[in-house]
């Protein structure tokens, strides 16, 4: 596995070390977990966005007064 060098300012490194200590982890483990959590967060957001996009039309039809004015179809105005 290739190694990776990451640079932090002294202040940034102090904050990262404090965050790692607060979770009871080594700096190495904390940084690893942080990267994994970010990948999982991005996957979750992409899935949630796709789910919302699939349901948007159904929601808009069921709740026409809730559609933001900039996104209303055919000039429909809210009551």
N, C-alpha and C positions, 0 to 999 in steps of 0.2 A: 504494500500500500504506500503511495507517495506521501511524503511529509508536506506540511503546509506551514508557512510562516505568516503570521498575522501581526500587524503592528497596531499598537494602541498608544495613545498619549498616557502619561502617568496618571492623569485624572480618570481617563476611561478605564485603564487597567484596574485602578482602585475600585471603581464601581462594579466591574465585572467580577473581581475577586470577592467583593462583599455579597454580590448576588449569588455566587457559587456557594459561599459559606452559609448563606441564609437557607439554601436548599440542602446543605450537608453534603455537597459534592466537591470533587476536585475541580480545579479550573479546566482541565482537559475534558472531564466528563460533562461538565456544565456546558462548555462550548459545543461539544458533540450533540448533546441533547437539544441545545438551542437551534442548531441547524436542522435537526430532525423535526422538531416542533414547527419550524417555519415551513418546511416542506409539507407537513400534514395540514397546516393552516391554509396554505395555498390550495391544496387538493380539496379541502372542505369548502372554501369560498367558491371555487370553480363548480363544485357539485351543487351548492346552494343556489348559485346564480343560474345554473342550467335548470334546476328544479323550478325556480321562480319564473324563469322565462317560459317554461312549458305551461305553467298555470296562469300566466298573466292574462291571457284572453278570457279564460273562464272567470277569473276574479273580476275583470273589468265589466263583463256582461252581467255578473251577479250584483255588482256594486258600482253602478255607473257614476254615482255621486262622489266616489272615492278616487276616480281617475284624475291625476293632476291635469290642470287646464292645458299645459303644453303638450300633453300626450293624448288628448281627446280626439276621437275620430269624428269626421263629418261635422265639425263645429258644434258638437253637442255641449251644451252648457249645464253646469251643475245647478240643481234646484235651490 
